[in-house]
Amino acid sequence: MAHLGIDLGTSAVKLCVTDADGAVIATAEAPLTAQHPFPGASEQDPKAWITALTAAMATLPPERRAEVDVVGLSGQMHGAVLLDTSLAPVHPAILWNDGRAVAECADMAAAVPEIGHITGVPPMPGFTAPKLLWLSRHAPDVHARIAHILLPKDYLGLYLHGRLVTDPSDAAGTSWFDQHSGRWSPALCDASATDIAWLPQVLSGETIAGHLGAGAAQTLGLRKGIPVATGAGDGAAGAVGIGAIAPGDGFISLGTSGQLFVTTATCLPNPESRLHAYAHTLPNLWFQMAAMLNGARPMAWLATLLDRPITELLAEAEAAQPGPLFLPYLSGERTPHGDNDIRAGFWGLSETTTHGSLMRAVVEAIAFTFADAQAAMAAGGTRPKRLLAIGGGTRSDFLLQMIADVMQVPLGRSDAAEVGPALGAARLGQIALGAGAQDVARKPEVQRWFTPDPARAEALAPRLAGYRALYPALRTVNDVMNA
């Protein structure tokens, strides 16, 4: 018996296969790229997701594929997958980091002033509903062809089992979902030029959504008819993968984007701090999440810009003395600023600035985003005592230690830290077969704890203060440039 988890990310489709005991026995991935047809836009072709899934599956040994008894799904949240009556895409998927719908967010908030308490956070441009309002105004021909709307992982689900469904955690990220009633909100649909009939059925993440169809089974090398669990948005799937399914459990995620996630027993919206207060994928659970659009991505960005291996730059960064400051908002920011227009920048460059000092500034800035996230969460009444860490950015000891020092919270990294949401998807599949959630979604054995150092925190405090002063300064520059 084996369980397959599929995670549809922004930069790759990742697979995780677990055995009967829930241990990871195989992984695979295939890359994805996003398109940016105009400034602020971020899109992907949903058919490219199927192609990448097929490519990733082809790298798994045939004997592993033959063992798979269930499939679970995870994926990037907030994306708008728009389908016609024949279930074909009518437009590229508009992704979570797309920034076109700024005005539409303001209009939705004006139309439904209590929206932040209904949906758990005020509308932001990356969310699904404002994109529909934007399309109604700027691409009415596309809008007129819409018959169904799915989230990205649910498009993979449609390919696998043929049904139009989603889970509460992905529904939560749309700005259509009432977190308290667990239903789509007619008022929010009306405010965003959305027909509520376009929206999928909401099933909990461990529910069997359908069974693998013959065409997908043949293409992917799996057995026809195996069950497919509904799955979860990547944040909630990561929580299941790391065992954060009880109130107070929490983790940080260091992928393309960044997250600070803590499970809660009730929905605790705090719109002023721009925390996401969302339904979890499992029944009767919610979570608070600080969402940072840039995560560990700025490290890869700088390495590409300098055309140097990221490992070399990180080694030089660790040896470098503190120098420039960096604002890491390559794609704007959600928590705590809710500012889609702000962009990244270095301050304090000089003739002595080196590649290593630039990377050190980038690492510091990523850590400082988590300090801001922690402050926002504390304002919402949540103060985690220790956190686990997942995502590709956990490869860097230097980064994890910096985050622990700045947050003054111990961080634990496990052997499965990089598997993340794909492991959670596999676990949701295992639960769908009847296993107990508490038995399956176990916390991993921590390979290493990064213990905060008060002295390093004290030394970083002036730089954190400078970093926080840099945002309003560059915001002023941005306003002048766009006047």
Summary of the structure (lengths in Angstrom):
residues: 483
radius of gyration: 21.3
end to end distance: 61.2
largest distance: 64.0
contacts: 1848
relative contact order: 0.13
helix: 41%
strand: 22%
